Amino acid sequence: MLCSSKVRLHGGREESKSRSFAMMLRHLQFPSFADRLETAVRRVIAEGKYRTKDLGGNNTTQEIVDAVIANLD
């Protein structure tokens, strides 16, 4: 489910979107998955290694999604 979702991750809007996904997961009775997603998004943003082109980076959306997936515990 999460692997097919493409979300631009480079700051505040992404945290908001991840919260939306997390809220959906909690609504579907998957609170631990929601927590894992939020933690992974925060790690990728805090690391600062991945940036989309609109923020001066060169990463694609897919690369950033892959980074979030790689950070899932």
Predicted model as a PDB file, atoms N, CA, C, CB and O in Angstrom, pLDDT in the B-factor column:
MODEL        1                                                                  
ATOM      1  N   MET A   1       0.818  -1.190   0.000  1.00 44.00           N  
ATOM      2  CA  MET A   1       0.000   0.000   0.000  1.00 44.00           C  
ATOM      3  C   MET A   1       0.863   1.256   0.000  1.00 44.00           C  
ATOM      4  CB  MET A   1      -0.931  -0.003   1.198  1.00 44.00           C  
ATOM      5  O   MET A   1       0.660   2.134  -0.839  1.00 44.00           O  
ATOM      6  N   LEU A   2       1.819   1.366   0.916  1.00 47.00           N  
ATOM      7  CA  LEU A   2       2.638   2.558   0.989  1.00 47.00           C  
ATOM      8  C   LEU A   2       3.609   2.653  -0.172  1.00 47.00           C  
ATOM      9  CB  LEU A   2       3.388   2.590   2.289  1.00 47.00           C  
ATOM     10  O   LEU A   2       3.974   3.754  -0.584  1.00 47.00           O  
ATOM     11  N   CYS A   3       4.026   1.538  -0.696  1.00 46.00           N  
ATOM     12  CA  CYS A   3       5.003   1.546  -1.783  1.00 46.00           C  
ATOM     13  C   CYS A   3       4.463   2.208  -3.036  1.00 46.00           C  
ATOM     14  CB  CYS A   3       5.437   0.137  -2.102  1.00 46.00           C  
ATOM     15  O   CYS A   3       5.232   2.781  -3.806  1.00 46.00           O  
ATOM     16  N   SER A   4       3.178   2.143  -3.254  1.00 43.00           N  
ATOM     17  CA  SER A   4       2.625   2.720  -4.469  1.00 43.00           C  
ATOM     18  C   SER A   4       2.264   4.193  -4.314  1.00 43.00           C  
ATOM     19  CB  SER A   4       1.410   1.945  -4.890  1.00 43.00           C  
ATOM     20  O   SER A   4       1.933   4.847  -5.303  1.00 43.00           O  
ATOM     21  N   SER A   5       2.318   4.722  -3.114  1.00 47.00           N  
ATOM     22  CA  SER A   5       1.980   6.127  -2.879  1.00 47.00           C  
ATOM     23  C   SER A   5       3.181   7.001  -3.177  1.00 47.00           C  
ATOM     24  CB  SER A   5       1.502   6.346  -1.428  1.00 47.00           C  
ATOM     25  O   SER A   5       4.278   6.755  -2.676  1.00 47.00           O  
ATOM     26  N   LYS A   6       2.973   8.024  -3.996  1.00 46.00           N  
ATOM     27  CA  LYS A   6       4.046   8.956  -4.306  1.00 46.00           C  
ATOM     28  C   LYS A   6       3.730  10.283  -3.641  1.00 46.00           C  
ATOM     29  CB  LYS A   6       4.224   9.126  -5.841  1.00 46.00           C  
ATOM     30  O   LYS A   6       2.698  10.897  -3.909  1.00 46.00           O  
ATOM     31  N   VAL A   7       4.626  10.714  -2.778  1.00 48.00           N  
ATOM     32  CA  VAL A   7       4.439  11.950  -2.038  1.00 48.00           C  
ATOM     33  C   VAL A   7       5.732  12.744  -2.111  1.00 48.00           C  
ATOM     34  CB  VAL A   7       4.029  11.673  -0.559  1.00 48.00           C  
ATOM     35  O   VAL A   7       6.812  12.190  -1.906  1.00 48.00           O  
ATOM     36  N   ARG A   8       5.637  14.026  -2.400  1.00 49.00           N  
ATOM     37  CA  ARG A   8       6.821  14.865  -2.417  1.00 49.00           C  
ATOM     38  C   ARG A   8       7.247  15.127  -0.991  1.00 49.00           C  
ATOM     39  CB  ARG A   8       6.564  16.188  -3.170  1.00 49.00           C  
ATOM     40  O   ARG A   8       6.452  15.598  -0.176  1.00 49.00           O  
ATOM     41  N   LEU A   9       8.482  14.829  -0.688  1.00 47.00           N  
ATOM     42  CA  LEU A   9       8.962  14.950   0.684  1.00 47.00           C  
ATOM     43  C   LEU A   9      10.125  15.933   0.766  1.00 47.00           C  
ATOM     44  CB  LEU A   9       9.385  13.581   1.225  1.00 47.00           C  
ATOM     45  O   LEU A   9      11.254  15.604   0.399  1.00 47.00           O  
ATOM     46  N   HIS A  10       9.850  17.105   1.235  1.00 47.00           N  
ATOM     47  CA  HIS A  10      10.926  18.069   1.397  1.00 47.00           C  
ATOM     48  C   HIS A  10      10.660  19.061   2.506  1.00 47.00           C  
ATOM     49  CB  HIS A  10      11.152  18.800   0.118  1.00 47.00           C  
ATOM     50  O   HIS A  10      11.354  20.075   2.578  1.00 47.00           O  
ATOM     51  N   GLY A  11       9.713  18.828   3.357  1.00 50.00           N  
ATOM     52  CA  GLY A  11       9.488  19.766   4.443  1.00 50.00           C  
ATOM     53  C   GLY A  11       8.085  19.698   4.980  1.00 50.00           C  
ATOM     54  O   GLY A  11       7.478  18.628   5.027  1.00 50.00           O  
ATOM     55  N   GLY A  12       7.565  20.844   5.386  1.00 53.00           N  
ATOM     56  CA  GLY A  12       6.291  20.932   6.077  1.00 53.00           C  
ATOM     57  C   GLY A  12       5.119  20.278   5.388  1.00 53.00           C  
ATOM     58  O   GLY A  12       4.349  19.567   6.035  1.00 53.00           O  
ATOM     59  N   ARG A  13       4.957  20.495   4.093  1.00 58.00           N  
ATOM     60  CA  ARG A  13       3.817  19.900   3.386  1.00 58.00           C  
ATOM     61  C   ARG A  13       3.873  18.383   3.451  1.00 58.00           C  
ATOM     62  CB  ARG A  13       3.787  20.361   1.923  1.00 58.00           C  
ATOM     63  O   ARG A  13       2.840  17.721   3.558  1.00 58.00           O  
ATOM     64  N   GLU A  14       5.070  17.837   3.387  1.00 56.00           N  
ATOM     65  CA  GLU A  14       5.206  16.396   3.411  1.00 56.00           C  
ATOM     66  C   GLU A  14       4.829  15.831   4.771  1.00 56.00           C  
ATOM     67  CB  GLU A  14       6.621  15.996   3.050  1.00 56.00           C  
ATOM     68  O   GLU A  14       4.187  14.785   4.870  1.00 56.00           O  
ATOM     69  N   GLU A  15       5.236  16.534   5.807  1.00 58.00           N  
ATOM     70  CA  GLU A  15       4.839  16.079   7.136  1.00 58.00           C  
ATOM     71  C   GLU A  15       3.323  16.097   7.249  1.00 58.00           C  
ATOM     72  CB  GLU A  15       5.477  16.959   8.236  1.00 58.00           C  
ATOM     73  O   GLU A  15       2.730  15.205   7.855  1.00 58.00           O  
ATOM     74  N   SER A  16       2.698  17.108   6.669  1.00 64.00           N  
ATOM     75  CA  SER A  16       1.242  17.183   6.683  1.00 64.00           C  
ATOM     76  C   SER A  16       0.635  16.010   5.917  1.00 64.00           C  
ATOM     77  CB  SER A  16       0.766  18.514   6.084  1.00 64.00           C  
ATOM     78  O   SER A  16      -0.338  15.406   6.369  1.00 64.00           O  
ATOM     79  N   LYS A  17       1.212  15.689   4.753  1.00 63.00           N  
ATOM     80  CA  LYS A  17       0.705  14.561   3.973  1.00 63.00           C  
ATOM     81  C   LYS A  17       0.943  13.249   4.688  1.00 63.00           C  
ATOM     82  CB  LYS A  17       1.355  14.527   2.599  1.00 63.00           C  
ATOM     83  O   LYS A  17       0.089  12.362   4.665  1.00 63.00           O  
ATOM     84  N   SER A  18       2.096  13.117   5.323  1.00 65.00           N  
ATOM     85  CA  SER A  18       2.355  11.872   6.048  1.00 65.00           C  
ATOM     86  C   SER A  18       1.386  11.736   7.209  1.00 65.00           C  
ATOM     87  CB  SER A  18       3.810  11.823   6.555  1.00 65.00           C  
ATOM     88  O   SER A  18       0.982  10.626   7.556  1.00 65.00           O  
ATOM     89  N   ARG A  19       1.010  12.859   7.812  1.00 76.00           N  
ATOM     90  CA  ARG A  19       0.013  12.807   8.884  1.00 76.00           C  
ATOM     91  C   ARG A  19      -1.335  12.346   8.339  1.00 76.00           C  
ATOM     92  CB  ARG A  19      -0.128  14.184   9.559  1.00 76.00           C  
ATOM     93  O   ARG A  19      -2.062  11.605   9.002  1.00 76.00           O  
ATOM     94  N   SER A  20      -1.662  12.794   7.118  1.00 83.00           N  
ATOM     95  CA  SER A  20      -2.916  12.354   6.503  1.00 83.00           C  
ATOM     96  C   SER A  20      -2.909  10.849   6.277  1.00 83.00           C  
ATOM     97  CB  SER A  20      -3.150  13.086   5.175  1.00 83.00           C  
ATOM     98  O   SER A  20      -3.891  10.162   6.560  1.00 83.00           O  
ATOM     99  N   PHE A  21      -1.779  10.341   5.758  1.00 86.00           N  
ATOM    100  CA  PHE A  21      -1.661   8.894   5.575  1.00 86.00           C  
ATOM    101  C   PHE A  21      -1.711   8.188   6.925  1.00 86.00           C  
ATOM    102  CB  PHE A  21      -0.353   8.541   4.833  1.00 86.00           C  
ATOM    103  O   PHE A  21      -2.342   7.141   7.068  1.00 86.00           O  
ATOM    104  N   ALA A  22      -1.039   8.776   7.912  1.00 88.00           N  
ATOM    105  CA  ALA A  22      -1.022   8.182   9.242  1.00 88.00           C  
ATOM    106  C   ALA A  22      -2.429   8.170   9.845  1.00 88.00           C  
ATOM    107  CB  ALA A  22      -0.053   8.948  10.159  1.00 88.00           C  
ATOM    108  O   ALA A  22      -2.826   7.194  10.482  1.00 88.00           O  
ATOM    109  N   MET A  23      -3.172   9.243   9.644  1.00 92.00           N  
ATOM    110  CA  MET A  23      -4.549   9.274  10.149  1.00 92.00           C  
ATOM    111  C   MET A  23      -5.387   8.182   9.500  1.00 92.00           C  
ATOM    112  CB  MET A  23      -5.187  10.649   9.894  1.00 92.00           C  
ATOM    113  O   MET A  23      -6.198   7.534  10.161  1.00 92.00           O  
ATOM    114  N   MET A  24      -5.183   7.982   8.193  1.00 94.00           N  
ATOM    115  CA  MET A  24      -5.912   6.934   7.490  1.00 94.00           C  
ATOM    116  C   MET A  24      -5.541   5.561   8.069  1.00 94.00           C  
ATOM    117  CB  MET A  24      -5.610   6.988   5.966  1.00 94.00           C  
ATOM    118  O   MET A  24      -6.410   4.724   8.313  1.00 94.00           O  
ATOM    119  N   LEU A  25      -4.247   5.345   8.284  1.00 94.00           N  
ATOM    120  CA  LEU A  25      -3.816   4.064   8.850  1.00 94.00           C  
ATOM    121  C   LEU A  25      -4.399   3.852  10.242  1.00 94.00           C  
ATOM    122  CB  LEU A  25      -2.288   3.992   8.907  1.00 94.00           C  
ATOM    123  O   LEU A  25      -4.814   2.744  10.583  1.00 94.00           O  
ATOM    124  N   ARG A  26      -4.428   4.900  11.034  1.00 94.00           N  
ATOM    125  CA  ARG A  26      -5.020   4.768  12.378  1.00 94.00           C  
ATOM    126  C   ARG A  26      -6.518   4.477  12.281  1.00 94.00           C  
ATOM    127  CB  ARG A  26      -4.783   6.057  13.208  1.00 94.00           C  
ATOM    128  O   ARG A  26      -7.049   3.668  13.042  1.00 94.00           O  
ATOM    129  N   HIS A  27      -7.190   5.137  11.348  1.00 94.00           N  
ATOM    130  CA  HIS A  27      -8.616   4.893  11.147  1.00 94.00           C  
ATOM    131  C   HIS A  27      -8.869   3.442  10.744  1.00 94.00           C  
ATOM    132  CB  HIS A  27      -9.177   5.845  10.081  1.00 94.00           C  
ATOM    133  O   HIS A  27      -9.878   2.850  11.126  1.00 94.00           O  
ATOM    134  N   LEU A  28      -7.956   2.882   9.979  1.00 96.00           N  
ATOM    135  CA  LEU A  28      -8.078   1.488   9.542  1.00 96.00           C  
ATOM    136  C   LEU A  28      -7.548   0.503  10.594  1.00 96.00           C  
ATOM    137  CB  LEU A  28      -7.329   1.289   8.225  1.00 96.00           C  
ATOM    138  O   LEU A  28      -7.403  -0.690  10.326  1.00 96.00           O  
ATOM    139  N   GLN A  29      -7.263   1.022  11.786  1.00 96.00           N  
ATOM    140  CA  GLN A  29      -6.809   0.214  12.916  1.00 96.00           C  
ATOM    141  C   GLN A  29      -5.389  -0.331  12.736  1.00 96.00           C  
ATOM    142  CB  GLN A  29      -7.762  -0.934  13.129  1.00 96.00           C  
ATOM    143  O   GLN A  29      -5.096  -1.466  13.112  1.00 96.00           O  
ATOM    144  N   PHE A  30      -4.507   0.500  12.153  1.00 95.00           N  
ATOM    145  CA  PHE A  30      -3.098   0.150  12.002  1.00 95.00           C  
ATOM    146  C   PHE A  30      -2.217   1.225  12.640  1.00 95.00           C  
ATOM    147  CB  PHE A  30      -2.739  -0.029  10.509  1.00 95.00           C  
ATOM    148  O   PHE A  30      -1.405   1.843  11.951  1.00 95.00           O  
ATOM    149  N   PRO A  31      -2.368   1.455  13.948  1.00 95.00           N  
ATOM    150  CA  PRO A  31      -1.621   2.545  14.580  1.00 95.00           C  
ATOM    151  C   PRO A  31      -0.104   2.362  14.555  1.00 95.00           C  
ATOM    152  CB  PRO A  31      -2.068   2.693  15.996  1.00 95.00           C  
ATOM    153  O   PRO A  31       0.629   3.345  14.453  1.00 95.00           O  
ATOM    154  N   SER A  32       0.371   1.140  14.644  1.00 95.00           N  
ATOM    155  CA  SER A  32       1.821   0.950  14.638  1.00 95.00           C  
ATOM    156  C   SER A  32       2.407   1.281  13.265  1.00 95.00           C  
ATOM    157  CB  SER A  32       2.174  -0.495  15.032  1.00 95.00           C  
ATOM    158  O   SER A  32       3.517   1.807  13.180  1.00 95.00           O  
ATOM    159  N   PHE A  33       1.677   0.980  12.193  1.00 94.00           N  
ATOM    160  CA  PHE A  33       2.138   1.348  10.855  1.00 94.00           C  
ATOM    161  C   PHE A  33       2.150   2.865  10.693  1.00 94.00           C  
ATOM    162  CB  PHE A  33       1.245   0.702   9.776  1.00 94.00           C  
ATOM    163  O   PHE A  33       3.051   3.418  10.063  1.00 94.00           O  
ATOM    164  N   ALA A  34       1.169   3.524  11.250  1.00 94.00           N  
ATOM    165  CA  ALA A  34       1.110   4.986  11.194  1.00 94.00           C  
ATOM    166  C   ALA A  34       2.321   5.593  11.896  1.00 94.00           C  
ATOM    167  CB  ALA A  34      -0.196   5.505  11.835  1.00 94.00           C  
ATOM    168  O   ALA A  34       2.942   6.521  11.377  1.00 94.00           O  
ATOM    169  N   ASP A  35       2.652   5.080  13.055  1.00 94.00           N  
ATOM    170  CA  ASP A  35       3.814   5.573  13.800  1.00 94.00           C  
ATOM    171  C   ASP A  35       5.102   5.352  13.016  1.00 94.00           C  
ATOM    172  CB  ASP A  35       3.907   4.882  15.166  1.00 94.00           C  
ATOM    173  O   ASP A  35       5.971   6.223  12.973  1.00 94.00           O  
ATOM    174  N   ARG A  36       5.217   4.193  12.404  1.00 95.00           N  
ATOM    175  CA  ARG A  36       6.416   3.882  11.614  1.00 95.00           C  
ATOM    176  C   ARG A  36       6.555   4.827  10.428  1.00 95.00           C  
ATOM    177  CB  ARG A  36       6.371   2.431  11.121  1.00 95.00           C  
ATOM    178  O   ARG A  36       7.655   5.289  10.124  1.00 95.00           O  
ATOM    179  N   LEU A  37       5.446   5.114   9.761  1.00 92.00           N  
ATOM    180  CA  LEU A  37       5.481   6.019   8.614  1.00 92.00           C  
ATOM    181  C   LEU A  37       5.911   7.416   9.044  1.00 92.00           C  
ATOM    182  CB  LEU A  37       4.108   6.075   7.930  1.00 92.00           C  
ATOM    183  O   LEU A  37       6.785   8.018   8.419  1.00 92.00           O  
ATOM    184  N   GLU A  38       5.307   7.928  10.097  1.00 92.00           N  
ATOM    185  CA  GLU A  38       5.650   9.274  10.564  1.00 92.00           C  
ATOM    186  C   GLU A  38       7.123   9.357  10.963  1.00 92.00           C  
ATOM    187  CB  GLU A  38       4.759   9.671  11.754  1.00 92.00           C  
ATOM    188  O   GLU A  38       7.791  10.346  10.661  1.00 92.00           O  
ATOM    189  N   THR A  39       7.622   8.344  11.625  1.00 94.00           N  
ATOM    190  CA  THR A  39       9.024   8.326  12.033  1.00 94.00           C  
ATOM    191  C   THR A  39       9.949   8.307  10.822  1.00 94.00           C  
ATOM    192  CB  THR A  39       9.303   7.118  12.924  1.00 94.00           C  
ATOM    193  O   THR A  39      10.949   9.024  10.795  1.00 94.00           O  
ATOM    194  N   ALA A  40       9.626   7.496   9.826  1.00 94.00           N  
ATOM    195  CA  ALA A  40      10.454   7.406   8.623  1.00 94.00           C  
ATOM    196  C   ALA A  40      10.480   8.732   7.871  1.00 94.00           C  
ATOM    197  CB  ALA A  40       9.941   6.293   7.706  1.00 94.00           C  
ATOM    198  O   ALA A  40      11.541   9.158   7.413  1.00 94.00           O  
ATOM    199  N   VAL A  41       9.344   9.384   7.737  1.00 88.00           N  
ATOM    200  CA  VAL A  41       9.290  10.683   7.044  1.00 88.00           C  
ATOM    201  C   VAL A  41      10.120  11.704   7.805  1.00 88.00           C  
ATOM    202  CB  VAL A  41       7.821  11.181   6.900  1.00 88.00           C  
ATOM    203  O   VAL A  41      10.879  12.460   7.198  1.00 88.00           O  
ATOM    204  N   ARG A  42       9.988  11.736   9.111  1.00 90.00           N  
ATOM    205  CA  ARG A  42      10.770  12.692   9.915  1.00 90.00           C  
ATOM    206  C   ARG A  42      12.264  12.458   9.747  1.00 90.00           C  
ATOM    207  CB  ARG A  42      10.391  12.585  11.401  1.00 90.00           C  
ATOM    208  O   ARG A  42      13.038  13.411   9.653  1.00 90.00           O  
ATOM    209  N   ARG A  43      12.670  11.192   9.710  1.00 93.00           N  
ATOM    210  CA  ARG A  43      14.098  10.877   9.541  1.00 93.00           C  
ATOM    211  C   ARG A  43      14.621  11.383   8.207  1.00 93.00           C  
ATOM    212  CB  ARG A  43      14.331   9.368   9.650  1.00 93.00           C  
ATOM    213  O   ARG A  43      15.688  11.993   8.147  1.00 93.00           O  
ATOM    214  N   VAL A  44      13.879  11.133   7.143  1.00 91.00           N  
ATOM    215  CA  VAL A  44      14.323  11.560   5.815  1.00 91.00           C  
ATOM    216  C   VAL A  44      14.408  13.088   5.753  1.00 91.00           C  
ATOM    217  CB  VAL A  44      13.361  11.026   4.720  1.00 91.00           C  
ATOM    218  O   VAL A  44      15.371  13.630   5.211  1.00 91.00           O  
ATOM    219  N   ILE A  45      13.430  13.771   6.293  1.00 87.00           N  
ATOM    220  CA  ILE A  45      13.448  15.235   6.285  1.00 87.00           C  
ATOM    221  C   ILE A  45      14.607  15.762   7.120  1.00 87.00           C  
ATOM    222  CB  ILE A  45      12.118  15.796   6.811  1.00 87.00           C  
ATOM    223  O   ILE A  45      15.317  16.671   6.691  1.00 87.00           O  
ATOM    224  N   ALA A  46      14.802  15.199   8.306  1.00 91.00           N  
ATOM    225  CA  ALA A  46      15.865  15.658   9.203  1.00 91.00           C  
ATOM    226  C   ALA A  46      17.250  15.393   8.626  1.00 91.00           C  
ATOM    227  CB  ALA A  46      15.735  14.980  10.559  1.00 91.00           C  
ATOM    228  O   ALA A  46      18.172  16.187   8.817  1.00 91.00           O  
ATOM    229  N   GLU A  47      17.392  14.278   7.921  1.00 93.00           N  
ATOM    230  CA  GLU A  47      18.680  13.941   7.332  1.00 93.00           C  
ATOM    231  C   GLU A  47      19.106  14.992   6.308  1.00 93.00           C  
ATOM    232  CB  GLU A  47      18.618  12.559   6.678  1.00 93.00           C  
ATOM    233  O   GLU A  47      20.292  15.301   6.183  1.00 93.00           O  
ATOM    234  N   GLY A  48      18.145  15.533   5.585  1.00 91.00           N  
ATOM    235  CA  GLY A  48      18.430  16.594   4.626  1.00 91.00           C  
ATOM    236  C   GLY A  48      19.150  16.150   3.366  1.00 91.00           C  
ATOM    237  O   GLY A  48      19.524  16.987   2.545  1.00 91.00           O  
ATOM    238  N   LYS A  49      19.348  14.870   3.197  1.00 94.00           N  
ATOM    239  CA  LYS A  49      20.072  14.343   2.035  1.00 94.00           C  
ATOM    240  C   LYS A  49      19.219  14.366   0.772  1.00 94.00           C  
ATOM    241  CB  LYS A  49      20.542  12.923   2.310  1.00 94.00           C  
ATOM    242  O   LYS A  49      19.742  14.516  -0.332  1.00 94.00           O  
ATOM    243  N   TYR A  50      17.928  14.218   0.932  1.00 92.00           N  
ATOM    244  CA  TYR A  50      17.023  14.135  -0.206  1.00 92.00           C  
ATOM    245  C   TYR A  50      16.213  15.419  -0.315  1.00 92.00           C  
ATOM    246  CB  TYR A  50      16.090  12.913  -0.077  1.00 92.00           C  
ATOM    247  O   TYR A  50      15.541  15.833   0.630  1.00 92.00           O  
ATOM    248  N   ARG A  51      16.290  16.036  -1.483  1.00 86.00           N  
ATOM    249  CA  ARG A  51      15.549  17.269  -1.754  1.00 86.00           C  
ATOM    250  C   ARG A  51      14.989  17.199  -3.171  1.00 86.00           C  
ATOM    251  CB  ARG A  51      16.461  18.531  -1.574  1.00 86.00           C  
ATOM    252  O   ARG A  51      15.644  16.717  -4.095  1.00 86.00           O  
ATOM    253  N   THR A  52      13.784  17.683  -3.316  1.00 82.00           N  
ATOM    254  CA  THR A  52      13.201  17.752  -4.646  1.00 82.00           C  
ATOM    255  C   THR A  52      13.746  18.986  -5.365  1.00 82.00           C  
ATOM    256  CB  THR A  52      11.646  17.790  -4.571  1.00 82.00           C  
ATOM    257  O   THR A  52      14.341  19.869  -4.747  1.00 82.00           O  
ATOM    258  N   LYS A  53      13.536  19.030  -6.654  1.00 85.00           N  
ATOM    259  CA  LYS A  53      14.097  20.105  -7.475  1.00 85.00           C  
ATOM    260  C   LYS A  53      13.603  21.482  -7.068  1.00 85.00           C  
ATOM    261  CB  LYS A  53      13.769  19.868  -8.922  1.00 85.00           C  
ATOM    262  O   LYS A  53      14.335  22.464  -7.192  1.00 85.00           O  
ATOM    263  N   ASP A  54      12.368  21.566  -6.582  1.00 80.00           N  
ATOM    264  CA  ASP A  54      11.846  22.872  -6.190  1.00 80.00           C  
ATOM    265  C   ASP A  54      12.532  23.430  -4.947  1.00 80.00           C  
ATOM    266  CB  ASP A  54      10.361  22.779  -5.949  1.00 80.00           C  
ATOM    267  O   ASP A  54      12.366  24.606  -4.623  1.00 80.00           O  
ATOM    268  N   LEU A  55      13.296  22.600  -4.253  1.00 75.00           N  
ATOM    269  CA  LEU A  55      14.057  23.067  -3.085  1.00 75.00           C  
ATOM    270  C   LEU A  55      15.557  23.023  -3.331  1.00 75.00           C  
ATOM    271  CB  LEU A  55      13.715  22.226  -1.862  1.00 75.00           C  
ATOM    272  O   LEU A  55      16.353  22.987  -2.393  1.00 75.00           O  
ATOM    273  N   GLY A  56      15.931  23.026  -4.606  1.00 83.00           N  
ATOM    274  CA  GLY A  56      17.340  23.062  -4.945  1.00 83.00           C  
ATOM    275  C   GLY A  56      18.021  21.708  -4.991  1.00 83.00           C  
ATOM    276  O   GLY A  56      19.240  21.635  -5.149  1.00 83.00           O  
ATOM    277  N   GLY A  57      17.263  20.646  -4.856  1.00 89.00           N  
ATOM    278  CA  GLY A  57      17.834  19.311  -4.914  1.00 89.00           C  
ATOM    279  C   GLY A  57      17.711  18.709  -6.295  1.00 89.00           C  
ATOM    280  O   GLY A  57      17.231  19.346  -7.233  1.00 89.00           O  
ATOM    281  N   ASN A  58      18.147  17.489  -6.400  1.00 94.00           N  
ATOM    282  CA  ASN A  58      18.100  16.785  -7.679  1.00 94.00           C  
ATOM    283  C   ASN A  58      17.355  15.469  -7.589  1.00 94.00           C  
ATOM    284  CB  ASN A  58      19.493  16.540  -8.184  1.00 94.00           C  
ATOM    285  O   ASN A  58      17.373  14.687  -8.540  1.00 94.00           O  
ATOM    286  N   ASN A  59      16.702  15.206  -6.473  1.00 94.00           N  
ATOM    287  CA  ASN A  59      16.047  13.916  -6.290  1.00 94.00           C  
ATOM    288  C   ASN A  59      14.658  13.883  -6.901  1.00 94.00           C  
ATOM    289  CB  ASN A  59      15.962  13.582  -4.824  1.00 94.00           C  
ATOM    290  O   ASN A  59      13.933  14.878  -6.909  1.00 94.00           O  
ATOM    291  N   THR A  60      14.310  12.714  -7.410  1.00 92.00           N  
ATOM    292  CA  THR A  60      12.962  12.500  -7.925  1.00 92.00           C  
ATOM    293  C   THR A  60      12.047  12.114  -6.771  1.00 92.00           C  
ATOM    294  CB  THR A  60      12.952  11.406  -9.030  1.00 92.00           C  
ATOM    295  O   THR A  60      12.505  11.747  -5.689  1.00 92.00           O  
ATOM    296  N   THR A  61      10.775  12.201  -7.018  1.00 87.00           N  
ATOM    297  CA  THR A  61       9.802  11.773  -6.015  1.00 87.00           C  
ATOM    298  C   THR A  61      10.030  10.316  -5.652  1.00 87.00           C  
ATOM    299  CB  THR A  61       8.365  11.977  -6.525  1.00 87.00           C  
ATOM    300  O   THR A  61       9.967   9.950  -4.478  1.00 87.00           O  
ATOM    301  N   GLN A  62      10.296   9.485  -6.649  1.00 92.00           N  
ATOM    302  CA  GLN A  62      10.507   8.063  -6.384  1.00 92.00           C  
ATOM    303  C   GLN A  62      11.717   7.823  -5.486  1.00 92.00           C  
ATOM    304  CB  GLN A  62      10.678   7.308  -7.691  1.00 92.00           C  
ATOM    305  O   GLN A  62      11.680   6.952  -4.616  1.00 92.00           O  
ATOM    306  N   GLU A  63      12.783   8.582  -5.688  1.00 94.00           N  
ATOM    307  CA  GLU A  63      13.970   8.434  -4.832  1.00 94.00           C  
ATOM    308  C   GLU A  63      13.644   8.789  -3.385  1.00 94.00           C  
ATOM    309  CB  GLU A  63      15.123   9.322  -5.346  1.00 94.00           C  
ATOM    310  O   GLU A  63      14.135   8.148  -2.456  1.00 94.00           O  
ATOM    311  N   ILE A  64      12.829   9.794  -3.203  1.00 90.00           N  
ATOM    312  CA  ILE A  64      12.470  10.203  -1.850  1.00 90.00           C  
ATOM    313  C   ILE A  64      11.538   9.178  -1.219  1.00 90.00           C  
ATOM    314  CB  ILE A  64      11.811  11.592  -1.859  1.00 90.00           C  
ATOM    315  O   ILE A  64      11.685   8.848  -0.043  1.00 90.00           O  
ATOM    316  N   VAL A  65      10.588   8.676  -1.984  1.00 90.00           N  
ATOM    317  CA  VAL A  65       9.708   7.615  -1.476  1.00 90.00           C  
ATOM    318  C   VAL A  65      10.545   6.404  -1.102  1.00 90.00           C  
ATOM    319  CB  VAL A  65       8.628   7.227  -2.529  1.00 90.00           C  
ATOM    320  O   VAL A  65      10.312   5.791  -0.060  1.00 90.00           O  
ATOM    321  N   ASP A  66      11.514   6.050  -1.934  1.00 95.00           N  
ATOM    322  CA  ASP A  66      12.406   4.924  -1.626  1.00 95.00           C  
ATOM    323  C   ASP A  66      13.171   5.164  -0.325  1.00 95.00           C  
ATOM    324  CB  ASP A  66      13.397   4.695  -2.782  1.00 95.00           C  
ATOM    325  O   ASP A  66      13.367   4.237   0.460  1.00 95.00           O  
ATOM    326  N   ALA A  67      13.602   6.401  -0.096  1.00 95.00           N  
ATOM    327  CA  ALA A  67      14.309   6.735   1.145  1.00 95.00           C  
ATOM    328  C   ALA A  67      13.396   6.568   2.352  1.00 95.00           C  
ATOM    329  CB  ALA A  67      14.848   8.172   1.089  1.00 95.00           C  
ATOM    330  O   ALA A  67      13.821   6.058   3.389  1.00 95.00           O  
ATOM    331  N   VAL A  68      12.152   6.993   2.221  1.00 93.00           N  
ATOM    332  CA  VAL A  68      11.199   6.807   3.326  1.00 93.00           C  
ATOM    333  C   VAL A  68      10.996   5.320   3.595  1.00 93.00           C  
ATOM    334  CB  VAL A  68       9.838   7.487   3.004  1.00 93.00           C  
ATOM    335  O   VAL A  68      11.016   4.882   4.745  1.00 93.00           O  
ATOM    336  N   ILE A  69      10.800   4.548   2.531  1.00 94.00           N  
ATOM    337  CA  ILE A  69      10.615   3.113   2.697  1.00 94.00           C  
ATOM    338  C   ILE A  69      11.827   2.476   3.361  1.00 94.00           C  
ATOM    339  CB  ILE A  69      10.348   2.453   1.349  1.00 94.00           C  
ATOM    340  O   ILE A  69      11.682   1.611   4.226  1.00 94.00           O  
ATOM    341  N   ALA A  70      13.027   2.902   2.958  1.00 97.00           N  
ATOM    342  CA  ALA A  70      14.251   2.369   3.551  1.00 97.00           C  
ATOM    343  C   ALA A  70      14.361   2.711   5.037  1.00 97.00           C  
ATOM    344  CB  ALA A  70      15.467   2.904   2.807  1.00 97.00           C  
ATOM    345  O   ALA A  70      15.034   2.005   5.789  1.00 97.00           O  
ATOM    346  N   ASN A  71      13.702   3.790   5.461  1.00 96.00           N  
ATOM    347  CA  ASN A  71      13.756   4.205   6.865  1.00 96.00           C  
ATOM    348  C   ASN A  71      12.641   3.637   7.712  1.00 96.00           C  
ATOM    349  CB  ASN A  71      13.720   5.686   6.952  1.00 96.00           C  
ATOM    350  O   ASN A  71      12.569   3.921   8.908  1.00 96.00           O  
ATOM    351  N   LEU A  72      11.775   2.846   7.123  1.00 93.00           N  
ATOM    352  CA  LEU A  72      10.713   2.219   7.915  1.00 93.00           C  
ATOM    353  C   LEU A  72      11.328   1.174   8.840  1.00 93.00           C  
ATOM    354  CB  LEU A  72       9.633   1.571   6.994  1.00 93.00           C  
ATOM    355  O   LEU A  72      12.119   0.337   8.404  1.00 93.00           O  
ATOM    356  N   ASP A  73      10.966   1.228  10.102  1.00 81.00           N  
ATOM    357  CA  ASP A  73      11.458   0.234  11.069  1.00 81.00           C  
ATOM    358  C   ASP A  73      10.602  -0.993  11.039  1.00 81.00           C  
ATOM    359  CB  ASP A  73      11.492   0.807  12.482  1.00 81.00           C  
ATOM    360  O   ASP A  73      10.856  -1.941  11.782  1.00 81.00           O  
TER     361      ASP A  73                                                      
ENDMDL                                                                          
END                                                                             
